[in-house]
Amino acid sequence: MRFASVTLDPKQRRLLGWGIAAALGGFIFGYQQAVISAALLFVRRDFGLSGFQQGLLVGVLPLGAMVGGLLAGRMADALGRRRTLLIDAVVFAVGTVLAVIAPSFAVLVLARAIAGFGVGAASSVGPLYLSEIAPRAVRGRLVTMNQLLVTLGIVCAYGVGLIFAGSGSWRPMFAVALLPIAALLVGMLRSPESPAWLHGHGRHEQARQVLLEVADEREVERLLDGGEPAAEGAHKRLGVRALWRSAAAPALAVAVTLAAIQQLAGINAVIAYAPSIMQRTGLAASNSILYSIGIGAINVVATIASVRLVDRAGRRPLLLVSIAGSFVSLALLGLTFAVSLGSSGSWLALICLLGYVASFALGLGPIFWLLAAELFPPDARAAGASAATATVWFTSFVVGLAFLPVANAIGEGPTFWIFAAVCAFAFVFVRRFVPETAGRTAGEIQAELQRRWGHAPHEEQHEHVR
């Protein structure tokens, strides 16, 4: 099953259609995250915002996403993945409409908090749903497609900001999001429930029928019998606290650590600092939004490469190459700030910035979300993905809050070296503790996790990997 083929058979087309429908949540996630950067220029003028109010307007989205990520796991287990994504589309619509009609700063903050809740839910449940409807051979590509749509949403937000920047109209910037939100709603209405959720809730024949629509009989039997989407026990729905005391603890440790690493490696801070780096290249006369679009385009291209490679090369190799490239780029970027290199230093800074964005988008960006959906046994998937998602958004908020104060206190160069040190730790952590998940069943992944973490099998662990 190859999405790169010119022609797709009916099963491939059906799977791709379901995948795009669910991944639209990722597009909205990226759009909502990025649109504020262009809209803020005009919102602060219309509402007369102070620096603190501007920071609150930006920071409330990751806080809302943290809450959404935590609650989405319970919703996905209780209501189903499909219904949770449908509810999420409604949440996105409410937040977007409130932003468009906001008569005051307080209402706009509320709107962004609601949109943030939707972002957290989409970033948790979207990859989870995609991983559970996909045959093993294309699972990586299908889940990584969610991150591809996140990057496309970011670029689209920058483009929309550029279109409306001339008129200074920020309300239409938010309103454009209603189009993908409507598409998400319609797409999920036409898509089935996750076979994992169906099977875990005793609806075995329905789960089988869903799988037969995208896979052959032999693959369906392997999925049903091998602890893949339809593994027994999914109905138990372990909570986050219970995960630490279960056989899923190694998966939770890996997912939460990778979640923190993804943000502590500085991606959002570096991109936010991009205009200042651009200014050092002597290209400051151009519109900074155009530079953002260029950076976003590199992000998209590298993510496309990740989509094509993730099932062929495997998760671990891409992750290690990504982290190594990020380390080198950040170390050299810090050097350009710490040491005077003349005009060549400005261009080196630009090259390092682009190299870092490309390296991150190749592995650490998309593969984290894929692993968060793959690492956990069926009864812990929703809760585990929820905990990892909440960690991402909490860490994102902390890094965004701390970046400028730290940079002002110790300098930009040492700050980027801190990010590089995080990458060095990440490389060691991935080599030691992160298993390869490509083409493996849930049981095989659990067995490899236990081996890497040195846990002796016991009755509960066998129950997870049967």
N, C-alpha and C positions, 0 to 999 in steps of 0.2 A: 504494500500500500504506500504509494509515493505521491505526495501532494505536488511535487515538482513536475509531474507528468503533464503533457499537453492535454491529454484526455483522461478523465476520471470515470471509473465505473460507478454504477448507482450507489453502492455502499460507500465509496469514497466521497461522492458528492454529498450524500446525506450526512456523513460524519463532519465534513468540512462546513456544511451549513449550520449544524448544531454548534460546532466549535466557534465559528464567527459570531453567532448569536450570543453565546456566553462571553466571548472575548470583547464584545462591545462594552461590557462593564469596565474592562481595562482602558478602552479608548476614553470613556467618560472620566475615569480616574485620572488619566493623564491630562485631559482637557481642564478639568476642575482644578488640578494642582497648578497648572501653568497660566491659566487665564488671568489670575489675579496680578501677575507681574506687569501686564500691560494695562489692565483696568485700574490699578492702584494710582497710576499717574493722574487720572482724571477724577477718581473717587475722592482722593484727598483734597482736590481743588473744590469740588462741589460741596463736600461736607466739612471742609476746613479742619482736617484731621491733624492731630499732633503726632509726633514720632511714636509715642506709646500706642496710640490708637491704630496707627498703620501696622505696627508690630502685632497687635492683637488681631487685626483683620487677617493677617497672613498666618499667624500661629494657631488660630482657632481651628483651621482645617485639620492639621495633624492630630490635635487633641480630640476632635470629633471622630477622626479615623481610628484612633486608639480605642475609643469606646465602641465604635461600630465593629472593629475587628474582634473585640472580646465577646460581644453579644451575638455576632453572626454565627459563631460555632454552635451555640445552643439552638439558634433558630434553624440552622441547616440540619441539625440532628432531629429536632422536633417536627419541623414542617416539611423538610426535604430541601435539596439543593436548588431545584427548579423554582419552588415557591419562594424561597428566600431571595433569589435573584429577581423574581417578579416584584416582590415587595421593595427590593432595593431600587428598582426602576422608578417606583412611585415615590420613594424617599428622595431620589435625585430630582424628580420633577418638582416636588414641593420646594426643595431648597433652591432650585433654579428660578422658579416663578417668584419666590420671595425676594431673591436677589434682583430680579428684573424690576419689580415694583417697589423695592425698598424705599420708604419715604424718609428714613433716618439711618444714622450709623448703627444704632442698636439693632434694628431689623436686619440690616445687612450682615452684621456679626452673627445673628441667629441663623440667617440663610446659609452662611458659610459653615457654621457648625453642623447644620443638617446635611449639607453637601459632604462634609467631612465624614459624617456617619456613613453615608452611602459609599464613599471612597474606601473606608475601612472594610465594609461588608463585601464590596466587589473584589478588593484585593485578597480577601480571605477565601470567599466561596467560589469565585470565578475559576482560579486554578484548580481548586478541589474538584469542581464539577467536570472540568476538562480532563483531569487525570482519570476520572472514574468512567467516562464514556469511551475512552480511547483504547484500542488494542495496543499491546505492548510495543509493537514495532514502530508506531508513530506517536506514542504517548509524549515523548519529549518535544517533538515538533508542535503537537497540538497545544500543549500547555505553554510552551515558549511563545506561541502566537499571541497569547494574552499580553505578554510584555511588549511584543511588537506593536500591538494596538495601543499600548500605553505611550510608547514613543511617538506613534503617529498622532495621538491625541495632543501631546505636548507641542509638536510641530504645527498642528492645526490651530491650536490656541495662539501661538505666536503669529501665525498668518492672519488670523481673525483680528488680533490686536493691531497688526500693521494696517489692515484695511480700514479699521474704524479710528485709528490714531489721528488722522487728519481732521475728522469732525469732533474728536474728543468725546465720542458717545460710548460710555462704558456699559450701559444697560444692554445694547445689542450683543456685546461680547459675551455676556452671560447667557442671553437668550438663544444663541446658536446651539448651545448644549442640548436644547430640547429635541433637536433632530436625532442625534444618536440615542437619546433616552427613549424616544418613541420606537426607534428600531430595536433597541434592547427588549422593550416590552413585547413588541410583536414577535420578535425572534424567539423569545423564551416561551411564548404561548404556543408556538409551533414546534417546540423541542420537547423531548421526553424527560422524565425524571431520571436521575442517576441510577443505574442498575445496582450500585452498591447500596444505596439507601433502600431501594425496593426489596432487594434480597434480604437485607438486614432486618426489614420489618415484615418478613414472612411472605412477601409477594414474589415468590420465586419464579413463577411462570412469566410474570410481567418483566422481571429482570432479564430472563432468558430471551424474550421476544425483542427487547431493546438491543441486547447484544447481537442478536442474529441480524438486525438491520444494518450493522456496520462490520461484522466479522463472520467468518465461516464457522461451520459447526465444530470443527476441531479446536479452533481458537476459543470459541465460547466454552467448550468443556474445560479447557486449560484454565480459563479465567474463573470459572465457577468452582473448580476443584483445587486450584492452586493458591487460594487466599488472595486473589486479585479483587476487583471491585465488589464481587458478590460474596466475599468471605463471610462465614458464619460469625455471629457475635457482634456485628455492626450495630445491632439494636441496643447493646448495653450502654453505649454513649458515655464513655469515661469523661469526667470533668478535668479541668486543667490541674487542680490540686491532686486528683487521683493519679494523674499521669506520672508525677514524680515518684510515686510509690509502686508503680507498675513496671512491667517489662518494657513499656514504651518510654521509660526514662531516658535511655541513650538517644532515642530519636528526638525527644524534646530538648535535650542538652545541645544536640547538633543544630536543630532548627533555630532555637533561641540565640545561640552563639552566632550563627551565620546572619541572623536578622540584625543583631547589634553590630557585627562587623560591616555589613552592607552600608550602614549609615555612618559608623565611626570612621570608615575609610574616606569620608568627606565629600561624597558625590554632590550632594545638594549645596554644600558650602562652596565647593569649587565652581560649580555652574553659576551660583549667585555672584561669585567674585569675577566671573568671566569678563564683564564690561571693563573692569579696571585693568585686567590683563591685556585686553584688546587695545586699551588706550596706550599702553606701553609700546605697542607695535607701531604706533604712528598712524593707525587707521581710524582714529577717534572721530574723524569728521563725518563718517557714515553713521547711519541710524543703528543704535545698539540692538534694536529688535531684529534687524537683518542678520546681525552676528548670531543672535540667539537662534534664528531659523537655521543658519549654517551649522551651528553646534548640534541642533536637533536633528538635522539631516544626517550627520555623521553617526549620531545615536541610532537612527533608524537603520542605516546601512550595516552597522556592526551587529545590530540585533537580528537583521535578516541573515547575516552570516551565522549567527548562533543558532537560528531556527534550522538552517540547512545542516549544521554540523552536530547538533546535540545528540541525535540518535546514532550517528555514524561514529563520531569520535568518543562519545561518552561524556557524562557529566563531570567527572573528576578531572580529566585532562583539560577540558575547556576552562574549568574553574581555576586550576593551577596556572594556566597560561594567562588568564585574565588578571589574577592577583599579582603575578610576577610583572606583567606589563604595567599595572597600576602602581606598583612599588617603584619601578624605575622612573615612570613619568612624574610621580609625586616628589621623589627625591631630587630629580633634576629641576622640577618646578620650584621647589624650595631654594635650590642653589641660585636660581636666577634672581630671587628676591634678596638672598643673603650676601651675594657677591656681585660687585659691579662688573658686568661683562660688556658694557657698551651697547651699541645698536644690535650686535649679534645676540645679546642676552634677551632682548625684547622678542626677537623671532624664535629663539629657543623656548621662551615662555609660552608662546602661542602654539608651537609644535607639541610641547609637553601637555598643554591643556587638551588639545585635540587627541593626542595619544592616550591620555588618561580616560577621556570620555569613551573612546573606541574600545579600550581595554575593558573598562567596566561593563559596557554594553555587550561585549562578547560573552561574558561569563557571570561575573558576580551579580550583575543586575538581574538577568532573566533566570539563571539557574537556581538562585536562592528560592524564588517562588515555585519552581518546579520541584525542588527537593522538599520544600515545606508541604507539598501535596503528596509526595511519594514515600516519605520516610516512615510514616506512622502506620501501625496496623489498622484495619478497618474500623474497629470500635473507638479508635482514638484520633482518626483523621481530622474530623471537624474541630475538636477541641485543640489538637496540636497546631493545626493551621491557624486557628484563632489566636493562640498564644504567640506564635511567631509573628503574625501580622501586627498584633498590639505592640510587640517589642520593636518592630520596625518603626512604627509611628511615634512611639514614645522617644526612641533614640533620635529620630529625625527632629523632633521638637527640641530636644536638649542640645543637639549639635547646632541647630539654627539659632538658638538662644545664646550659645556660648562662643560661637565662632569669632565674631567681631571683638568682644571683650578679650578673648585669649590672644587674638592676632595683635590687638593694640598693646597688650601687656608684654608679649615676648617677641613680637615681630611676625610678619607673614611667612618668612622662610622657615623658622622653627615650627610654626603651626602646620605647614605642609609636611614637614618631617614627622610630626606626630601622626598624621594620616598615613605616611609611608610606614611608620613603625607598626601601625595596626595591620597593614597589609603583610608585613613580615610575619607577624603573629598568625595571621589568617593562613598563610602558606603552610606553616608548620601544623596548624590545627587541621587543615583539610587533609594533608598527607597522612596524619595519624588517625583521625577519627571519622572522616566522612567516607561512607561506602559508595561504590558505584551502583547506580540504580537502573541504568539503561537495560531494557529487555528482561528485567528480573520481576518475579512475582513478589507480592507483599511478604510471603514467608521467607523467601530467599534474602530479601533486604533486611528483615529482622534478624535472621541468623548471622548475616555479615556484621550488622551493628553490634550484636552481642559479642562477636569475636573481637572486633576492634576495641571495644570498651572493656574487654577482659571479664565479662560477666559469665559465670557458669550457668548453663541452662538449668531451669527448674520447672516445676509443673506449670506455673503461670506462663512462663515464656513459651513452653511448648504449645500451650493453648493458643497463643498469638500466632505461631508460625505454622500450625497445621494447615 
